Amino acid sequence: MNTAGHPEATTRRGLELTPFRGLRYDPDRVGSLAAVTSPPYDVVVRPDGVHHLQSADPHNIVRLILPEAATPTARNAQAADTLHHWLAEGVLTADAEPGLYVYEQRDGDGILQRGIIGALRVSDPSDGVVLPHEDVMPHIVADRADLMRATSANLEPLLLTYRGDGQACAEVVERTAEKPPLLATTTEDGYRHRLWSVTDPDDVARVQDGLAHQVALIADGHHRWATYRRLRAEHPSPSPWDYGLVLLVDTARYPLRVRAIHRLLHGFAVSDALSALDGHFRVCRVDAPLPEALTALAEAASHGNAFLLAGDGTFHLVDRPDPDLLARTVPTDRPEAWRTLDATILHATLLDHIWHVPEDSPADIAYIHDAAATVRKAERQGGTAVLLHPVHEDVVRDLARQGVTMPRKSTSFGPKPASGLVLRTLDL
């Protein structure tokens, strides 16, 4: 039985991408396009990163995606008011006609990524069209849903990947990228961003046909996808809430980088974390800078489960778990590829069994993408940084195809789309 209001769900297969009238900053009304962009909301290290971005330009997108106020209701109202004022003042303007958007990211190390931004029809999980690989935290989905309701907008695209088996999409993307872009800017992380619109009906049709039989993996944005699904269920179809803003990247042409997402255990001293490991894991002190410590972690991870603890001024390599301990603590109802993940061992064995740290409590644990930032915050707070080695994309995709989700916040695919280059309002 389908969700009420969505009788067509069972007949839809493949990705359905739709043009939309993008909201973009007027470059004449802001200091620079780079100064108004931000990483995705969950990558910004709060509060330091929020304040840094706010000071970059009074119109930085962080004021919409991470508004600051005393209560959640006040934060969402503030974001809605800010968006309304920016539209009224012409800081943000809507493109004249609907289109898809070709988006390019390039850095000085030879990384080049191109994809297509559009409004994707939100499918039901049973359709198997968009594959998640991580669980989500309900309080974050609720928070994002409240923000989207208040602003009536998709403020930043999530990142989806697919494996292209034809040339239709690729031909449009590559040909479009030879034209002068709508915008070009270089952000402080060294990435150059370019954006083009695709409004020609034939080109739009080629892209749509090329995606019609594809399945996508959520690379970044599980909570936003879950939010899209929640909001779609709340509104009778058809409505603008049937769609959500995404960036689709063909990883057969443009492979993504996969990095780990690290943990910060608030108020949990490194000495306490280490003492609890006695007899369960091997612990080796690593007196070296972070890059060398991460190299030691990578070498250990190639032979089995390994983690790097920090927060007391040095690093501690944690590896070689007791097999009997793993047999007692790791669930056996999942594939071996899942049972041997570092993130699985971290959550099932370390957090749940040894350290007794709740994984879904913001007061106890934070999930941070940058290793150096995680270490700095742990040292400043007297907490414990748990650094992980990334998992391979093939493992992620294979588990997702089996319908097996990884532990939450297990992977960080990149490069991620910059927030603030193109937005989607549901009122147009």
C-alpha positions as CSV (number, residue, x, y, z in Angstrom):
1,M,0.0,0.0,0.0
2,N,1.4,3.4,-1.0
3,T,1.5,6.4,1.3
4,A,-1.7,8.4,1.0
5,G,-1.4,11.1,-1.6
6,H,1.2,9.3,-3.6
7,P,-0.6,6.6,-5.7
8,E,2.0,6.7,-8.4
9,A,5.0,5.7,-6.3
10,T,5.0,2.0,-7.2
11,T,5.1,2.7,-11.0
12,R,8.1,5.0,-10.8
13,R,11.6,3.5,-11.4
14,G,14.8,5.4,-12.0
15,L,15.8,8.9,-11.3
16,E,13.4,11.7,-12.3
17,L,15.3,15.0,-12.4
18,T,13.3,18.2,-13.0
19,P,14.4,21.7,-14.0
20,F,13.7,24.5,-11.5
21,R,14.2,28.3,-11.2
22,G,17.4,28.5,-9.2
23,L,17.9,31.3,-6.6
24,R,21.3,32.8,-6.9
25,Y,23.2,35.6,-5.3
26,D,23.4,38.9,-7.3
27,P,27.2,39.4,-7.5
28,D,26.7,43.2,-7.5
29,R,24.9,43.0,-4.1
30,V,27.6,40.9,-2.2
31,G,31.3,41.3,-1.5
32,S,32.1,38.2,-3.5
33,L,30.5,34.9,-4.4
34,A,33.2,33.1,-2.5
35,A,32.5,35.1,0.7
36,V,28.8,34.1,0.7
37,T,29.4,30.4,0.3
38,S,29.7,27.8,3.0
39,P,30.5,24.1,3.3
40,P,27.3,22.0,3.9
41,Y,25.7,22.6,7.3
42,D,27.0,19.5,8.9
43,V,30.6,20.1,7.9
44,V,30.8,23.6,9.6
45,V,32.5,23.3,13.0
46,R,30.3,25.2,15.4
47,P,30.6,27.8,16.7
48,D,34.0,28.7,15.3
49,G,33.2,28.0,11.7
50,V,29.8,29.8,11.9
51,H,31.3,33.0,13.3
52,H,34.1,32.9,10.7
53,L,31.6,32.5,7.8
54,Q,29.3,35.2,9.3
55,S,32.2,37.7,9.4
56,A,33.2,36.9,5.8
57,D,30.1,38.6,4.4
58,P,26.8,39.7,6.1
59,H,24.9,37.7,3.4
60,N,26.8,34.4,3.9
61,I,24.6,31.4,3.4
62,V,25.4,30.1,6.9
63,R,22.9,32.6,8.2
64,L,20.2,30.5,6.5
65,I,21.5,27.0,7.0
66,L,22.8,27.5,10.5
67,P,20.9,30.5,12.0
68,E,21.8,31.5,15.5
69,A,19.1,32.3,18.1
70,A,18.1,31.3,21.6
71,T,15.6,28.6,20.7
72,P,15.0,26.3,17.7
73,T,11.8,28.2,16.9
74,A,13.6,31.5,16.9
75,R,16.4,30.2,14.8
76,N,14.0,29.0,12.1
77,A,12.0,32.2,12.2
78,Q,15.2,34.1,11.8
79,A,16.3,32.1,8.8
80,A,12.8,32.6,7.2
81,D,13.0,36.4,7.8
82,T,16.5,36.6,6.5
83,L,15.6,34.8,3.3
84,H,12.6,37.0,2.9
85,H,14.7,40.2,3.3
86,W,17.4,39.0,0.9
87,L,14.7,38.2,-1.8
88,A,13.0,41.6,-1.2
89,E,16.3,43.4,-1.4
90,G,17.5,41.6,-4.5
91,V,20.4,40.0,-2.8
92,L,19.0,36.6,-4.0
93,T,17.2,36.6,-7.4
94,A,15.5,33.8,-9.3
95,D,16.7,32.8,-12.7
96,A,14.3,33.8,-15.5
97,E,13.5,30.2,-16.6
98,P,13.7,26.8,-15.2
99,G,16.8,24.8,-15.9
100,L,19.1,22.1,-14.7
101,Y,22.6,23.2,-13.6
102,V,26.0,21.8,-14.5
103,Y,28.3,22.2,-11.6
104,E,32.1,21.9,-11.7
105,Q,34.6,21.8,-8.8
106,R,38.3,21.8,-9.4
107,D,41.3,22.1,-7.1
108,G,45.1,22.5,-7.5
109,D,45.8,18.9,-6.9
110,G,44.2,17.7,-10.1
111,I,40.7,16.9,-8.7
112,L,37.9,17.6,-11.2
113,Q,34.3,16.9,-10.5
114,R,31.3,17.7,-12.6
115,G,27.7,16.9,-12.0
116,I,24.1,18.0,-12.6
117,I,22.0,19.9,-10.1
118,G,18.2,19.6,-10.3
119,A,15.0,18.9,-8.4
120,L,14.8,15.1,-7.9
121,R,11.5,13.3,-7.3
122,V,11.6,12.0,-3.8
123,S,11.1,8.2,-4.0
124,D,10.0,5.7,-1.3
125,P,12.7,3.4,0.2
126,S,10.9,0.4,-1.3
127,D,11.5,1.7,-4.8
128,G,15.3,1.2,-4.4
129,V,16.0,4.3,-6.6
130,V,18.0,6.2,-4.0
131,L,20.1,4.1,-1.8
132,P,21.1,5.2,1.7
133,H,24.2,3.7,3.3
134,E,23.9,5.3,6.8
135,D,21.3,5.5,9.5
136,V,20.1,9.0,10.5
137,M,19.5,10.7,13.8
138,P,15.9,11.6,14.3
139,H,16.6,14.9,16.1
140,I,18.6,16.1,13.2
141,V,15.9,15.2,10.6
142,A,13.4,17.0,12.8
143,D,15.6,20.1,13.0
144,R,16.2,20.2,9.2
145,A,12.5,19.6,8.5
146,D,11.6,22.6,10.8
147,L,14.1,24.8,8.9
148,M,12.8,23.7,5.5
149,R,9.2,24.3,6.5
150,A,10.0,27.7,7.9
151,T,11.9,28.9,4.8
152,S,9.9,26.9,2.3
153,A,13.2,26.2,0.5
154,N,15.9,23.7,-0.2
155,L,18.9,25.7,0.9
156,E,21.7,23.4,-0.2
157,P,21.9,20.3,-2.5
158,L,22.7,16.9,-1.2
159,L,25.2,14.8,-3.1
160,L,24.2,11.6,-5.0
161,T,26.3,9.4,-7.1
162,Y,25.4,7.0,-9.9
163,R,27.4,4.8,-12.4
164,G,26.6,6.1,-15.9
165,D,26.2,3.4,-18.6
166,G,25.5,5.8,-21.5
167,Q,26.7,9.0,-23.0
168,A,23.5,11.1,-23.0
169,C,24.2,12.9,-19.7
170,A,27.9,13.0,-20.1
171,E,27.6,14.6,-23.5
172,V,25.4,17.4,-22.2
173,V,27.6,18.0,-19.2
174,E,30.9,18.1,-21.2
175,R,29.5,20.3,-23.9
176,T,27.9,22.7,-21.5
177,A,31.2,23.0,-19.6
178,E,32.8,24.4,-22.7
179,K,30.6,27.5,-22.6
180,P,31.0,30.6,-20.5
181,P,29.6,29.9,-17.0
182,L,26.9,31.7,-15.1
183,L,29.3,32.1,-12.3
184,A,32.9,31.3,-11.3
185,T,34.5,31.7,-7.9
186,T,37.4,30.3,-5.9
187,T,36.7,29.5,-2.2
188,E,39.2,29.7,0.6
189,D,39.8,26.0,0.5
190,G,41.3,26.4,-2.9
191,Y,38.5,24.9,-4.9
192,R,37.3,26.7,-8.1
193,H,33.6,26.5,-8.7
194,R,31.8,27.0,-11.9
195,L,28.0,26.8,-12.7
196,W,26.1,26.7,-16.0
197,S,22.4,26.5,-16.7
198,V,20.8,23.9,-19.0
199,T,17.6,25.2,-20.4
200,D,17.4,23.8,-23.9
201,P,14.5,21.4,-23.9
202,D,16.4,18.8,-26.0
203,D,19.4,18.9,-23.6
204,V,17.1,18.6,-20.6
205,A,15.3,15.6,-22.2
206,R,18.7,13.9,-22.9
207,V,19.7,14.3,-19.3
208,Q,16.3,13.0,-18.0
209,D,16.4,10.0,-20.4
210,G,19.9,9.2,-19.4
211,L,18.9,9.1,-15.7
212,A,15.5,7.4,-16.1
213,H,16.9,3.9,-15.4
214,Q,19.7,4.9,-13.0
215,V,19.9,4.2,-9.3
216,A,21.8,6.6,-7.0
217,L,23.8,6.2,-3.8
218,I,23.5,9.0,-1.2
219,A,27.1,10.1,-0.9
220,D,26.4,13.1,1.4
221,G,23.1,14.3,2.8
222,H,21.3,11.3,4.5
223,H,19.6,13.6,6.9
224,R,18.4,16.0,4.2
225,W,17.1,13.1,2.1
226,A,15.2,11.8,5.1
227,T,13.9,15.3,5.6
228,Y,12.7,15.4,2.0
229,R,10.9,12.2,2.5
230,R,9.2,13.4,5.7
231,L,8.1,16.7,4.1
232,R,6.8,14.9,1.0
233,A,4.7,12.7,3.2
234,E,3.2,15.7,4.9
235,H,1.9,17.3,1.7
236,P,-0.7,15.9,-0.7
237,S,0.8,15.1,-4.1
238,P,1.3,16.8,-6.5
239,S,3.2,19.6,-4.8
240,P,6.7,21.1,-4.9
241,W,7.5,19.0,-1.8
242,D,7.5,15.9,-4.1
243,Y,11.0,17.0,-5.1
244,G,14.3,17.9,-3.4
245,L,17.5,19.7,-4.5
246,V,20.3,17.3,-5.4
247,L,23.7,17.2,-7.2
248,L,24.1,14.0,-9.2
249,V,27.7,12.9,-10.1
250,D,28.6,10.1,-12.4
251,T,31.4,8.4,-10.5
252,A,32.3,6.3,-13.5
253,R,33.6,9.5,-15.0
254,Y,34.4,11.5,-11.8
255,P,35.3,9.3,-8.9
256,L,34.7,10.8,-5.5
257,R,37.1,10.8,-2.6
258,V,36.0,9.0,0.5
259,R,37.1,10.3,3.9
260,A,36.3,9.3,7.4
261,I,34.1,11.2,9.8
262,H,35.6,11.5,13.2
263,R,34.1,11.5,16.7
264,L,34.6,13.9,19.6
265,L,33.6,12.5,23.0
266,H,32.7,15.5,25.2
267,G,33.9,15.4,28.8
268,F,35.4,12.0,28.4
269,A,39.1,12.2,29.2
270,V,41.7,10.3,27.1
271,S,43.1,8.7,30.2
272,D,39.6,7.3,31.0
273,A,39.1,6.0,27.5
274,L,42.5,4.3,27.5
275,S,42.2,2.7,30.9
276,A,38.8,1.1,29.8
277,L,40.6,-0.5,26.8
278,D,43.1,-2.4,29.0
279,G,43.0,-6.1,28.0
280,H,40.6,-5.5,25.1
281,F,42.7,-3.7,22.5
282,R,46.4,-3.0,21.9
283,V,47.3,0.6,22.6
284,C,50.5,2.2,21.3
285,R,51.6,5.8,21.9
286,V,52.4,7.7,18.7
287,D,54.6,10.7,19.5
288,A,54.4,12.4,16.0
289,P,52.5,15.2,14.2
290,L,49.0,14.5,13.0
291,P,50.0,13.6,9.4
292,E,52.4,10.9,10.6
293,A,49.9,9.7,13.2
294,L,47.3,9.3,10.4
295,T,49.8,7.4,8.3
296,A,50.3,5.0,11.3
297,L,46.5,4.6,11.5
298,A,46.3,3.8,7.8
299,E,49.0,1.1,8.1
300,A,47.3,-0.5,11.1
301,A,43.9,-0.3,9.4
302,S,45.2,-2.3,6.4
303,H,45.6,-5.3,8.8
304,G,42.4,-4.9,10.9
305,N,40.3,-2.6,13.0
306,A,42.2,0.5,14.2
307,F,41.5,3.9,15.7
308,L,43.6,6.9,16.8
309,L,42.7,8.6,20.1
310,A,43.8,12.2,20.8
311,G,43.1,15.0,23.2
312,D,45.9,14.9,25.7
313,G,48.7,16.3,23.6
314,T,49.7,13.1,21.8
315,F,48.2,10.3,19.8
316,H,47.3,6.7,20.8
317,L,46.9,4.0,18.2
318,V,44.3,1.5,19.2
319,D,44.2,-1.8,17.3
320,R,44.1,-5.6,17.5
321,P,40.8,-6.0,19.3
322,D,40.2,-9.2,21.3
323,P,38.3,-11.6,18.9
324,D,36.2,-12.9,21.8
325,L,35.1,-9.4,22.7
326,L,34.0,-8.7,19.1
327,A,32.1,-12.0,19.0
328,R,30.2,-10.9,22.1
329,T,29.5,-7.3,21.1
330,V,29.1,-7.1,17.3
331,P,25.7,-8.2,15.9
332,T,25.8,-11.3,13.7
333,D,22.7,-10.6,11.6
334,R,24.6,-8.5,9.0
335,P,27.1,-9.4,6.2
336,E,30.8,-9.8,7.2
337,A,31.7,-6.6,5.3
338,W,29.5,-4.7,7.8
339,R,30.6,-6.6,10.9
340,T,34.3,-5.9,10.2
341,L,33.9,-2.1,9.5
342,D,35.8,0.2,11.9
343,A,32.7,2.2,12.4
344,T,30.8,-1.0,13.4
345,I,33.5,-1.9,16.0
346,L,33.5,1.7,17.2
347,H,29.8,1.9,17.9
348,A,29.0,-1.7,18.9
349,T,32.1,-2.4,20.9
350,L,33.8,0.8,22.0
351,L,30.9,3.3,22.4
352,D,28.2,0.8,23.5
353,H,30.1,-1.8,25.5
354,I,33.3,-0.4,26.8
355,W,32.9,3.4,27.0
356,H,29.1,3.5,27.5
357,V,28.8,6.7,25.4
358,P,25.4,7.3,23.7
359,E,25.9,7.7,20.0
360,D,22.8,9.9,19.5
361,S,23.4,12.4,22.3
362,P,24.8,15.7,21.2
363,A,25.8,16.4,24.8
364,D,28.1,13.3,24.7
365,I,29.4,13.0,21.2
366,A,30.0,15.2,18.1
367,Y,30.7,14.1,14.5
368,I,33.4,16.2,12.8
369,H,34.7,15.8,9.3
370,D,38.1,17.4,9.8
371,A,40.7,15.5,11.8
372,A,42.7,18.5,12.9
373,A,39.6,20.3,14.1
374,T,38.5,17.2,16.1
375,V,41.9,17.1,17.8
376,R,41.9,20.8,18.6
377,K,38.4,20.7,20.1
378,A,39.3,17.6,22.2
379,E,42.4,19.3,23.6
380,R,40.5,22.5,24.3
381,Q,37.6,20.7,26.0
382,G,39.4,17.9,27.8
383,G,37.6,15.3,25.7
384,T,38.6,12.5,23.5
385,A,39.0,12.6,19.7
386,V,38.5,9.3,18.0
387,L,40.0,9.4,14.5
388,L,39.0,6.8,11.9
389,H,40.4,5.6,8.6
390,P,38.1,5.9,5.6
391,V,36.3,2.9,4.0
392,H,36.4,2.2,0.3
393,E,33.5,3.4,-1.9
394,D,32.9,-0.1,-3.4
395,V,32.2,-1.4,0.1
396,V,29.7,1.3,0.7
397,R,27.9,0.7,-2.6
398,D,27.8,-3.0,-2.2
399,L,26.3,-2.8,1.3
400,A,23.8,-0.2,0.1
401,R,22.7,-2.5,-2.7
402,Q,22.1,-5.3,-0.2
403,G,19.9,-2.9,1.8
404,V,22.4,-2.8,4.7
405,T,23.1,0.6,6.2
406,M,26.4,1.4,7.8
407,P,26.7,3.0,11.2
408,R,25.8,6.6,11.2
409,K,28.3,9.1,10.0
410,S,30.7,6.5,8.7
411,T,31.9,8.1,5.5
412,S,32.5,11.5,4.0
413,F,32.4,11.7,0.3
414,G,33.9,14.6,-1.5
415,P,34.4,17.1,-2.8
416,K,31.0,18.3,-1.4
417,P,29.0,21.0,-3.3
418,A,29.4,24.4,-1.8
419,S,26.3,25.8,-0.2
420,G,25.1,29.2,-1.5
421,L,25.7,28.8,-5.3
422,V,22.2,27.9,-6.2
423,L,19.1,27.4,-3.9
424,R,15.6,26.2,-4.6
425,T,12.5,27.9,-3.2
426,L,9.3,26.0,-3.2
427,D,7.2,29.1,-3.6
428,L,8.2,29.6,-7.3
